[in-house]
Amino acid sequence: MKYWLLKTEPSVYSFDDLLKDKKTVWDGVANNAALICIRNARKGDLAIIYHTGDERQMTGIGEIISEPYPDPKEDNPKLVVFDIKPLKRLKTPVTLSQIKADKKYKDFALVKEARKSVLEVPEEYWNEFMKLSGTV
């Protein structure tokens, strides 16, 4: 199993929207590095939903429920998507400022590659984020 972080602007699509919809197609990704992450994701992997913009915080956990596939809305097979369902809201959001304040995360893609919208999360970090959020 792998772990991912999926960035979204909450005014466009929030974790609350995912809870309401029960599942969605994670689309709209065009960055090559982020598309590589989507191609490497597998059914059963877990993902942190991260709100960008003014919030800049991890808000919930979802489960990827399909293998990656070409975006049916696009006429470009390089643009891939997957389906995701919500699992649970984090008890306490984990903020970008918390992560940046801890030097052990200085090489984490959320800090180093701020514009990348889909990131792999090392298992060690995932476990730490779950503890920080009070979710475990």
C-alpha positions in Angstrom: 0.0 0.0 0.0 1.1 3.5 -0.8 0.0 6.8 0.7 -0.8 10.0 -1.1 -1.6 13.6 -0.5 -4.2 15.2 -2.9 -4.4 18.9 -3.0 -7.7 20.7 -3.7 -9.0 24.2 -3.5 -11.9 23.9 -1.0 -14.0 26.5 -2.9 -13.7 24.2 -6.0 -14.0 20.8 -4.3 -13.7 20.2 -0.6 -13.5 17.2 1.7 -17.1 18.0 2.7 -18.0 17.7 -1.0 -16.4 14.3 -1.1 -18.3 13.2 2.0 -21.6 14.4 0.4 -20.8 12.8 -2.9 -19.7 9.5 -1.4 -17.1 9.1 -4.2 -15.6 11.2 -7.0 -13.3 11.1 -10.0 -10.0 12.8 -9.0 -9.4 14.8 -12.1 -8.1 18.2 -13.3 -4.4 17.2 -12.9 -2.1 18.3 -15.8 1.3 18.6 -14.1 3.5 15.7 -15.4 5.0 15.0 -12.0 1.6 14.8 -10.4 0.3 12.6 -13.2 3.2 10.2 -12.6 1.9 9.9 -9.0 -1.6 9.2 -10.2 -0.3 6.5 -12.5 1.5 4.9 -9.6 -1.5 5.0 -7.3 -3.4 1.7 -6.9 -6.9 0.6 -5.7 -6.8 0.4 -1.9 -4.1 3.1 -1.4 -5.0 5.8 1.1 -4.9 9.6 0.5 -4.9 12.7 2.7 -7.2 15.4 1.3 -5.3 18.7 1.6 -7.1 22.0 1.3 -5.0 24.7 -0.5 -5.6 28.4 -0.6 -6.4 30.2 2.7 -6.7 26.9 4.6 -3.4 25.1 3.8 -4.2 22.0 5.9 -4.9 18.3 5.8 -8.6 17.8 6.4 -9.6 14.2 5.7 -8.7 10.7 4.5 -9.9 9.0 1.4 -9.4 5.6 -0.2 -8.6 5.2 -3.9 -11.2 2.8 -5.2 -10.0 2.3 -8.8 -6.9 1.8 -10.8 -5.8 4.9 -12.8 -7.5 5.3 -16.1 -7.6 7.9 -18.9 -9.7 10.9 -18.1 -13.0 10.4 -20.0 -13.5 14.1 -20.2 -10.2 14.7 -22.1 -9.0 13.7 -25.5 -5.5 12.9 -24.2 -4.6 9.5 -22.9 -1.7 11.0 -20.9 -4.3 12.7 -18.6 -5.2 10.1 -16.0 -7.6 10.0 -13.1 -8.8 7.6 -10.4 -11.9 7.2 -8.3 -11.8 8.0 -4.6 -14.2 7.7 -1.7 -14.0 9.4 1.7 -13.1 7.4 4.8 -13.0 10.0 7.6 -12.3 13.6 8.6 -9.2 14.2 10.5 -10.0 15.0 14.2 -7.6 17.9 14.1 -6.4 19.4 10.8 -2.6 19.3 10.2 -1.5 22.6 8.9 1.3 23.5 6.4 2.8 25.8 9.1 3.0 22.8 11.5 4.8 20.8 8.8 7.2 23.6 7.8 8.0 24.2 11.5 9.4 20.7 11.9 12.8 20.3 10.2 12.4 16.6 9.6 9.9 17.4 6.9 12.2 19.8 5.0 12.5 17.4 2.1 8.9 16.4 2.0 7.3 17.2 -1.4 4.6 19.4 0.3 7.4 21.7 1.4 9.8 21.4 -1.6 7.3 21.0 -4.5 4.6 23.4 -3.4 2.9 23.5 -6.9 2.6 19.7 -7.2 -1.0 18.7 -6.6 -0.6 14.9 -6.0 2.3 13.8 -3.8 3.5 10.4 -2.4 3.6 10.4 1.4 6.2 8.2 3.0 4.6 5.7 5.4 6.6 7.2 8.3 5.2 10.7 7.6 1.7 9.3 7.1 1.8 7.7 10.6 3.1 10.9 12.1 0.4 13.0 10.4 -2.3 10.6 11.7 -0.9 11.0 15.3 -0.7 14.8 14.9 -4.3 14.9 13.8 -5.5 12.7 16.7 -6.8 10.2 14.1 -5.0 7.2 15.5 
